[in-house]
Amino acid sequence: MLITPFGRDIGIGFAGSVDTDTGQRTTTLASQVQSISEMFVTSVYNPDIKEAELVVEKSGLGAELKGGKLTAVDSISAFLSTPMEIVIVSDMDAAVANEVTLAAFAAGKHVVNLNAVSEAALGVYYKAKAADAGVIYSVGAGDEPAATLELVEFCEKLNLDIVCAGKGKNNPLNLHAIPDDYFEYGKEKNLNPQSIASFVDGSKTMLEMSLLSNATGWGIDKPGMHGPKVNVNELHTTYIPKADGGILSTTPVIDYGIGNIAPGVFVVFTTEQQSIIDELLYLKMQGGPYFHLYKPYHLGNIEAPLSIHSILRDKRPSLVIKDKFVTMVCAKAKKNLEAGEIIDTSGGYCMYGFAVPAADAAAQNLAPMALVEKSTVTRDLAADELITMDYIKVDESRGLLKCWNEQKAML
C-alpha cells in the first residue's frame, strides 16, 4: 500500500439524512468509510431518531448498531460524546447542519460539511468559528466545487492564466421544476424527487458554483451566470473574452454549461508564454491561445473520504471560502406567492436558488437561500421575483438568522 497508515483508529460521526441537499448519499458514504482501513463510524445523528436508524440500516451497519459498536441518536450531545475526530455533516436541512457544525466546533471536532445551503450563506462564519476552536472546517471533496478546484490549483501551480472554471449541468434548465414532475423518474433511479427538482431548477448548480466562486475569489460574469449550451470541444472557444469571440465580459470567472460536459468539470486557460502554447499544440491540445482542461467525472460522496485525508494528513481543507463572499445564492419565487405562505426548501414548490454577486445582494438586501427556507412571506410576490429580507419573516427558531447577523458584524 502506497499510503502510509494513520497508525490509529479514526472515529467518524455522521450527522445526516439519507440524502443531502445536493443529492449525495449519506448511506453510501457511511458504508464506504466503514470499509476503509483504520476508519470506523461511531455514531449517526438525526433529530428524527427514525431517520438516524434508517441511515444506519441503509448503510449496512445494522450489525454494528446491534453489537454496540455504533449508536444512532437524536441528541447532539450524545452524538458528540462518542469517540470521533471528524463529523461529516450531511443533513438535508440547513438549520440542522448549522446546529451540528457549531456544536462540533465547540466539542473540538473537525467538520466536513456536505450541506451546500448552509455553507453558501455562512461560510465566513464557519471558517472563523473553526479557527477559534482550533479545528479544521472543510466543504466535502467529491462534488463539483472541490473537483473543479483541483484543476484550478493544477493551473495555478504551473502559472497558467485561468479564464474560466466551472461544471456541466446534467439537464436542461427549468426554473419552475417541482417534485411532482419527477416522482416516476425518482422511483426508477431511486432518487428523491425533490433532489431531482433542485438539479433541474438550477438551485444545485447555483450553490455549487457559488462555493467555487468564494473559494477562488473569482466572481460570476452576470447574475445567474451564462450557462450556455456548449459541448466539451467548444469550452475553449466559448468561455473566453467577447473580444476574442467568446461570451465573457471579464475574467477570471465561474460559470457552467449545458451539454455533454456533465458530469465533468473544466477550466479554460491561456498563457503569455509562446513556447508553452507551441508545446500544448504539439501535445495535441485543442485551441490556442485558449485551451481547456476537462475532468469527465466527479464522484460525489464516493470521494468525500478524501476530505478526511486532507484534514488529518495535510492539515488543510479540501475547499473553504477564501476570505469573503464574492457570490451569494439568493432565491427567486418559483410561483406567485401570497402573503402568509411558508416557503419550502431547495427543489420544492416555492423558490429556486439564484447566484448573485455578493455586492449586489448586499445592496438590494437580498435574502440568502438558507434564510428563505421555512420563512413566511410578508407580501405577495410574483413568480421569478427576487426575494429580499424585507419580503419575508425568517423563522428565528432555526438558528440561522442569529449566525447570519453575527457574520454580517464580522464582515
C-alpha positions in Angstrom: 0.0 0.0 0.0 1.4 3.4 -1.0 -0.4 5.4 1.6 1.2 5.5 5.0 -1.3 4.1 7.6 -2.5 6.6 10.2 -1.4 4.2 12.9 -4.6 4.6 14.8 -8.3 4.0 14.6 -10.2 7.2 13.4 -13.7 7.6 14.6 -16.1 9.4 12.2 -19.6 10.6 13.1 -22.4 11.3 10.6 -25.0 14.0 11.2 -27.2 13.4 8.3 -30.3 12.4 6.5 -30.3 9.6 3.9 -29.9 12.2 1.1 -28.0 15.5 1.3 -29.3 18.9 -0.1 -27.2 18.3 -3.2 -28.3 14.8 -3.9 -25.4 12.9 -2.3 -25.9 9.8 -0.2 -25.1 9.7 3.5 -25.7 5.9 3.3 -23.2 5.2 0.6 -20.6 7.4 2.3 -21.1 5.9 5.8 -20.8 2.4 4.3 -17.7 3.3 2.4 -16.0 5.0 5.4 -16.6 1.8 7.5 -14.8 -0.2 4.8 -11.7 2.0 4.8 -8.8 0.7 6.8 -8.4 2.4 10.2 -11.7 4.3 9.8 -15.0 3.4 11.6 -18.4 5.0 12.1 -19.0 5.7 15.8 -22.4 7.4 15.7 -25.2 8.6 13.4 -27.3 11.6 14.5 -30.6 13.0 13.2 -33.2 15.0 15.1 -35.6 12.3 14.0 -34.4 9.0 15.6 -36.2 7.0 12.9 -34.2 8.8 10.2 -30.9 8.1 12.1 -31.8 4.4 12.3 -32.7 4.4 8.6 -29.3 5.8 7.7 -27.7 3.0 9.7 -29.9 0.4 8.1 -29.4 1.6 4.6 -25.6 1.9 5.2 -25.5 -1.8 6.1 -24.4 -1.1 9.6 -27.2 -2.7 11.4 -25.0 -5.4 12.9 -22.6 -2.8 14.3 -25.6 -1.0 15.9 -26.9 -4.1 17.5 -23.5 -5.0 18.7 -23.0 -1.7 20.4 -20.1 -0.6 18.1 -22.0 2.5 17.0 -25.0 4.5 18.1 -28.0 6.1 16.4 -29.1 9.1 18.3 -31.4 12.1 18.2 -29.3 14.1 20.8 -26.3 16.2 19.6 -24.6 15.9 22.9 -24.9 12.1 22.9 -23.7 12.1 19.4 -20.6 14.2 20.1 -19.7 12.2 23.2 -18.8 9.2 21.2 -15.1 8.8 20.2 -14.8 10.7 16.9 -12.3 13.0 15.3 -14.3 14.2 12.4 -18.0 15.0 12.0 -19.4 14.6 8.5 -22.5 16.9 8.2 -24.8 15.6 5.5 -28.2 16.6 6.6 -30.6 18.0 4.0 -31.8 20.7 6.4 -29.5 23.8 6.6 -30.7 24.5 10.2 -29.7 21.0 11.4 -26.4 21.2 9.5 -25.7 24.6 11.1 -26.5 23.5 14.7 -24.4 20.4 14.4 -21.5 22.2 12.8 -21.3 24.8 15.6 -21.7 22.1 18.3 -18.9 20.1 16.7 -16.6 23.0 16.8 -17.4 23.6 20.4 -16.6 20.0 21.1 -13.2 20.2 19.4 -14.1 18.2 16.3 -13.1 18.8 12.7 -16.1 19.2 10.3 -16.7 18.1 6.7 -19.8 19.9 5.6 -21.8 18.4 2.7 -24.7 20.8 3.2 -24.3 23.4 0.5 -27.1 25.7 1.5 -25.6 26.4 4.9 -22.1 26.9 3.5 -23.3 29.2 0.8 -24.8 31.5 3.5 -22.4 31.1 6.4 -19.1 30.1 5.0 -17.2 33.0 6.5 -18.8 32.4 9.9 -17.9 28.7 9.9 -14.3 29.3 8.9 -13.8 31.9 11.7 -15.5 29.7 14.3 -13.4 26.7 13.3 -10.2 28.8 13.6 -11.3 30.0 17.1 -11.8 26.4 18.1 -8.5 25.2 16.7 -10.1 22.7 14.3 -10.4 22.4 10.5 -13.6 23.1 8.6 -13.9 21.8 5.1 -16.5 21.6 2.3 -16.6 18.0 1.2 -14.4 16.6 -1.6 -16.1 14.9 -4.5 -18.8 17.3 -5.6 -18.1 19.8 -8.4 -16.7 22.7 -6.4 -13.8 20.6 -4.9 -13.3 18.7 -8.2 -13.0 21.9 -10.2 -10.7 23.4 -7.6 -8.2 20.6 -8.2 -8.0 21.7 -11.8 -7.7 25.3 -10.7 -4.8 24.5 -8.3 -3.1 22.5 -11.1 -3.1 25.5 -13.4 -2.0 27.9 -10.7 1.0 25.8 -9.7 2.1 25.9 -13.4 1.5 29.7 -13.7 -1.2 29.2 -16.3 -3.7 32.0 -16.6 -7.2 30.8 -15.8 -10.0 32.5 -17.8 -13.0 30.5 -16.5 -13.7 27.4 -14.3 -16.9 25.5 -13.9 -19.1 22.4 -14.4 -21.6 20.8 -16.7 -25.2 20.8 -15.7 -26.8 17.4 -16.0 -30.1 18.5 -17.5 -31.8 21.4 -19.3 -32.7 24.3 -17.1 -36.3 24.5 -16.0 -36.6 27.2 -13.3 -40.1 26.1 -12.3 -39.5 22.3 -11.9 -41.3 20.8 -9.0 -41.1 17.3 -7.3 -44.4 16.2 -8.8 -42.7 16.2 -12.2 -40.2 13.6 -11.1 -41.9 11.0 -8.9 -41.8 8.3 -11.6 -38.2 9.1 -12.6 -37.2 9.2 -8.9 -38.7 5.7 -8.4 -36.8 4.4 -11.4 -33.5 5.9 -10.4 -34.0 5.6 -6.6 -33.7 9.3 -6.2 -35.6 11.8 -4.1 -37.9 13.8 -6.5 -37.2 17.0 -4.6 -33.4 16.5 -5.1 -34.1 16.0 -8.8 -36.1 19.2 -9.0 -33.3 21.1 -7.3 -31.0 19.8 -10.1 -33.3 20.8 -12.9 -34.3 24.2 -11.5 -30.7 25.2 -11.2 -30.5 25.5 -7.4 -27.8 22.9 -7.1 -25.7 24.5 -9.8 -26.1 27.9 -8.3 -25.0 26.6 -4.9 -22.0 24.6 -6.2 -20.7 27.4 -8.4 -21.0 29.9 -5.6 -18.9 27.7 -3.3 -16.3 27.5 -6.1 -16.5 31.3 -6.6 -16.0 32.0 -2.9 -13.1 29.5 -2.6 -11.2 31.0 -5.6 -12.2 34.7 -5.0 -13.4 34.9 -8.6 -16.9 36.2 -9.3 -19.6 35.4 -11.8 -19.9 37.3 -15.1 -23.6 38.1 -14.6 -26.4 37.2 -12.1 -27.4 33.6 -12.6 -24.2 33.1 -14.8 -24.4 32.4 -18.5 -25.0 28.7 -18.6 -24.7 28.4 -22.4 -25.4 25.2 -24.4 -21.9 24.0 -25.0 -20.0 20.8 -25.5 -16.5 19.8 -24.4 -14.8 20.6 -27.7 -16.3 24.2 -27.5 -15.1 25.1 -24.0 -12.0 27.0 -25.1 -13.9 29.0 -27.7 -16.9 29.8 -25.5 -15.6 30.7 -22.1 -13.3 33.4 -23.3 -13.5 37.2 -23.6 -16.1 38.7 -26.0 -13.2 40.4 -27.8 -11.9 37.0 -28.8 -15.2 35.6 -29.8 -16.5 34.3 -26.5 -19.2 35.2 -24.0 -17.2 36.7 -21.1 -17.2 40.4 -20.2 -14.4 39.9 -17.5 -12.0 37.2 -16.4 -11.4 35.0 -14.5 -15.0 33.9 -13.7 -17.0 30.9 -12.6 -19.8 29.5 -14.9 -21.5 26.4 -16.0 -22.7 24.8 -19.3 -25.5 22.6 -20.5 -24.3 19.9 -22.9 -22.0 16.9 -22.9 -19.8 18.4 -20.2 -21.8 16.8 -17.3 -20.9 15.1 -15.1 -17.5 16.7 -15.6 -15.7 19.9 -14.6 -13.4 22.2 -16.5 -11.0 25.1 -16.6 -10.2 27.3 -19.6 -6.7 28.8 -19.5 -4.2 30.7 -21.5 -0.6 31.9 -21.2 1.6 34.7 -22.4 4.5 32.3 -22.9 4.5 31.4 -26.6 6.7 28.4 -26.1 4.1 26.8 -23.8 1.4 27.5 -26.4 3.6 25.8 -29.0 4.2 22.8 -26.8 0.5 22.5 -26.0 -0.3 22.4 -29.7 2.4 19.8 -30.2 0.8 17.8 -27.5 -2.4 17.9 -29.5 -4.3 20.1 -27.1 -7.3 21.8 -28.8 -7.2 25.5 -29.2 -4.6 28.3 -28.9 -4.1 30.7 -27.3 -7.0 29.5 -25.2 -7.1 25.8 -24.0 -9.2 23.8 -21.7 -8.7 21.0 -19.2 -11.6 18.7 -18.6 -12.2 16.1 -16.0 -15.1 13.9 -17.2 -16.4 12.9 -13.8 -17.0 13.8 -10.2 -17.8 11.0 -7.8 -19.7 12.9 -5.2 -19.9 11.2 -1.8 -17.6 8.4 -3.0 -14.7 11.0 -3.0 -15.8 12.6 0.3 -13.3 10.5 2.4 -10.6 12.4 0.6 -11.5 15.3 2.9 -10.7 13.1 5.9 -7.3 12.5 4.5 -6.8 16.2 3.7 -7.7 17.2 7.3 -5.8 14.6 9.1 -2.7 14.1 6.8 -2.3 17.5 5.3 -3.9 19.7 8.0 -5.9 21.5 5.3 -9.5 21.6 4.0 -10.5 20.3 0.6 -12.3 23.5 -0.1 -13.2 26.5 2.1 -14.2 30.1 1.4 -11.2 32.3 0.7 -11.8 35.3 2.9 -15.2 36.9 2.0 -18.2 36.3 -0.1 -17.8 37.1 -3.8 -21.1 35.4 -4.8 -24.2 34.8 -2.8 -27.0 32.3 -3.5 -30.3 34.1 -3.0 -33.7 33.0 -4.1 -36.5 33.7 -6.6 -40.1 32.8 -6.2 -40.9 29.7 -8.2 -44.6 30.6 -8.5 -46.8 33.5 -7.4 -46.5 33.6 -3.6 -49.1 35.1 -1.3 -48.5 36.9 2.0 -48.6 34.4 4.8 -47.4 31.5 2.7 -44.5 29.5 4.2 -41.7 28.9 1.7 -40.4 25.3 1.5 -36.8 24.2 0.8 -34.5 23.7 -2.2 -36.1 21.8 -5.0 -39.6 22.3 -3.6 -42.6 24.2 -4.9 -42.0 27.8 -3.8 -38.5 29.0 -4.7 -35.3 28.3 -6.6 -31.7 29.4 -5.9 -30.2 32.2 -7.9 -26.5 33.2 -7.8 -25.8 37.0 -7.5 -22.6 39.0 -7.0 -22.3 39.5 -3.2 -22.1 43.3 -3.6 -25.4 43.3 -5.5 -27.0 41.0 -2.9 -26.0 43.4 -0.1 -27.1 46.5 -2.0 -30.5 45.0 -2.6 -30.9 43.4 0.8 -31.5 40.0 -0.8 -32.1 37.1 1.4 -29.7 34.2 1.3 -31.3 30.9 0.3 -30.7 29.5 3.8 -32.9 32.2 5.4 -35.6 32.0 2.8 -36.2 28.3 3.5 -39.0 27.9 6.0 -39.6 31.7 6.1 -43.1 33.3 5.9 -43.9 35.6 3.0 -44.9 39.1 4.2 -46.2 40.5 0.9 -47.4 39.0 -2.3 -44.6 38.0 -4.7 -44.7 37.4 -8.4 -43.1 34.3 -9.9 -39.4 34.8 -10.6 -39.2 37.8 -8.3 -36.1 38.1 -6.2 -36.8 37.6 -2.5 -35.4 40.3 -0.2 -35.2 40.3 3.6 -38.0 42.9 3.5 -40.4 40.4 1.9 -40.1 37.5 4.5 -40.2 36.8 8.2 -37.4 34.4 9.0 -38.1 31.6 11.4 -35.6 32.6 14.2 -36.0 29.2 15.9 -33.9 27.6 13.2 -30.8 29.5 14.5 -29.6 30.6 11.1 -30.6 34.3 11.4 -28.6 34.8 14.5 -25.5 33.4 12.8 -26.2 35.5 9.7 -26.3 38.7 11.8 -23.1 37.7 13.6 -21.4 37.1 10.3 -22.6 40.5 9.0 -21.0 42.1 12.0 -17.8 40.2 11.3 -17.7 41.4 7.7 
